[in-house]
Amino acid sequence: MRLTVIGTGYLGATHAACMAELGHEVLGVDVDPDKIAALRAGRVPFHEPGLPELIAQHTATGRLRFTTSYEEAAAFGQVHFSCVGTPQSKDSEAADLTYVDAVIENLGPLLPEGALVVGKSTVPVGTADRLAGRLAELAGPGAELAWNPEFLREGFAVADTLRPDRLVLGVRSARAEELLRAVYAPVIAAGTPVVSADFPTAELVKTAANAFLATKISFINAMAEVCEAAGADVSVLAEAIGHDERIGRKFLRAGVGFGGGCLPKDIRAFAHRADELGVSLAFLREVDRINMRRRDRVVELARDLCGGAVLGARIAVLGAAFKPDSDDIRDSPALNVAARLRLDGADVTVYDPQAMDNARKAFPLLGYALSAEEAVRGADVVLHLTEWPEFRELDPERLRTLAGRPRIVDGRGVLDAGRWAAAGWEFRALGRPAPGGEERQ
Ligand code: UDX
């Protein structure tokens, strides 16, 4: 089939490459000529394992091409995927739908009869219905809208697109469903469950899924707060409750909380939209507050370890990306904590295996090191805030010889507390007692 993918950011670039991998002819469309030039040259402007290889492979065969022209896109595609962003509005919790609207405004008037436009972005419930009305005005009754939310995780975007947990097809006609089933035929043949739904349900599946995941993380982080107060260990608690299959073990890792370009803004937009509908999702605001409190707690622990104030203290921050296997620093807990400590007068040095360029641009006042060891050299406190596998491999014995004072906060709960303590480190973790006994609490 001939598909276009409009918006070549994180979601769009991945979707375009994966659709080519499924065997389709794909045209990626973006209004940003620099992005298009980079992609044509096989450069992916963000870190995503496996994606550069896939894009190079399919641009080489010509199955995947890129353009800035909506005219070319409208003439080329049978199905047009809209993959543009829905950031948080500047002045409220609501989602900013400017880009989603612009796709319909730009593409709509150019579409031939029979075209299918498929929204993939995360939008407030009711958006698809409104966009369908606008598309009918612009393109006439021959063009149709469908809603097909994506659930991909950064770091696993290619696998999540080619082998998703489920496909959600928000459709209003049998023809739209047939076209979408044809697009995803190899994915469906591999056994992926398909859920057909009306527009509002399809939109809500995405927002509800993200709200549930965020709630699960904040639940365990609230338990971490209780564990801290009671001297209990949240990692043992999480393991034990996770053995109950109704609860499950995933997304129960306590730590400095969730960040990134999706969960924080999506729960805010969802609570805001629910208010508009006259339904209270106040608990999501508490989920957000619990999440932000974890960042406060790391700042507080750093302060405690420095004897009450961080003014003039040297602090090493390991991690800048909002999670490992990503160079995305949007709403990153690690950088938020680093920036706050800097504001309090600490001398902060950050190291991250992938996100240094992005971090430097966004936080020019922080110091940056070229390795974890360099960051730790002379530090009064080390904060481990993004759980890159290489940080787990660090040698506490060797680092102790480099640090000014051997004190570390594990903000992700994955370091081996006993090993660090045995190497002479004062070790603190969120939701867990300090190794070596309760007297430290
Ligand atoms: C998320 C959803 O998982 C995905 O389905 C949706 O399409 C977009 O939002 P992503 O933002 O890429 O994906 O990251 P994810 O792996 O879900 O992690 C989100 C945040 O939660 C990260 O900051 C991560 O560190 C944190 N997290 C995750 C925890 O703090 N504890 C956990 O147990 C799991």
Boltz pocket constraint, residues with backbone or C-beta under 6 A from the ligand:
constraints:
  - pocket:
      binder: B
      contacts: [[A, 150], [A, 151], [A, 152], [A, 153], [A, 154], [A, 155], [A, 210], [A, 213], [A, 217], [A, 250], [A, 251], [A, 252], [A, 253], [A, 254], [A, 255], [A, 256], [A, 257], [A, 258], [A, 259], [A, 260], [A, 261], [A, 262], [A, 263], [A, 322], [A, 323]]
      max_distance: 6.0
